[in-house]
Amino acid sequence: MIMNHKWIQRAAIAVLTIAGGATVASAETKLQGAGATFPAPLYKRWVAEYQKSNPDIAIDYQSIGSGGGIKGFTEKTVDFGASDAPMSKAELARAGGAANIVELPSCAGAVVPAYNLPGVTDLKFSGDVLAKIYMGKITQWNDPALTALNAGVSLPAQAITVAYRTDGSGTTFVWTNYLSTQSEDFKGSIGAGKAVKFPVGQGGKGNEGVTAVVQQTPGAIGYIEENYADQNKIAYGAVQNKDGKFVKATPEAVSAAGAGATGQLKGNQLTANIWNQSGAESYPIASFTYLLVYKDLGNVKSKEQAQALVNFLWWASHDGQKFASELDYAPLAEPVQKKVEEALQGLSYGGAELKPVALAR
């Protein structure tokens, strides 16, 4: 039976202090993680809740970005890494090969088209229209392509200011990969990646920078994470999905997209592209974020630390999921959760199997 754990919060700026684990011999077992900024608010909540019942484990999570997380994981300066984008073939090779690495979805999230049009709400976008906006081919809000999608909405004859990320980011990775599925022209001219060159617009660093451009510029549009848009009360539109339905980002709509990609989750790398998934309820600009561990946790200093990490990961993928929706993340759909369970049961230390404490009881 899975234990019902509780939490308290202990955090400082980019460092999240997690305490967890239930059956360790030492007075305090320490673990170090680092990586993606996107899931940091959820991981902070996990930290606080988990420590309430597990005061004898301290885990520091440094929110330094996906690239930094993969670097630290590869160089084994951290016990686990975190990344919004799956590790590339080259990154897997540098870290010891795909067979030795496990990538686990921790939750899912959405990237939304946020905009600043005073008095205009509930806009609808298609992927093709968003691609043309970011290619500089649609430059006015009252363009016929936009008015056709938004019957009954009075769109102004106002210039569109495109806002984009200047730093390499998982958010840009998701946004550009989605737009590349919607427009061959976009795919060929701009392409997909953590950092690309847009032909028009104004850049900003991080979600904060893009948000500042949108908030300060009437007529602006920018791509930001849903939870960030919600927390800052920024308007964003519904996007037409693969089934032709206009869906606004919600945790439920993103979970539906994740469930639709379950068949892609195989082996140690439980990675899948969940943008542009089928399903009437699926939000199309969605993505998993991942936790990275070695299949054999020999990079961790002791068996006690390895066991504590397995226990925490099990808790996070089960009891911890209930906190995702509260922070505008999507919890793992049940079929995805089952895949994570299977992967966690395959972890070991020095060749010896590590059974999650929830299964040992």
Beta strands, then each sheet from edge to edge (+ up, - down):
strand 1: 11-12
strand 2: 15-18
strand 3: 29-35
strand 4: 57-63
strand 5: 80-83
strand 6: 101-115
strand 7: 124-125
strand 8: 161-165
strand 9: 202-204
strand 10: 220-225
strand 11: 238-240
strand 12: 246-247
strand 13: 286-294
strand 14: 348-349
strand 15: 352-353
sheet 1: 1+ 2- 4+ 3+ 5+ 13- 6+ 10- 8- 9-
sheet 2: 7+ 11+ 12-
sheet 3: 14+ 15-
end
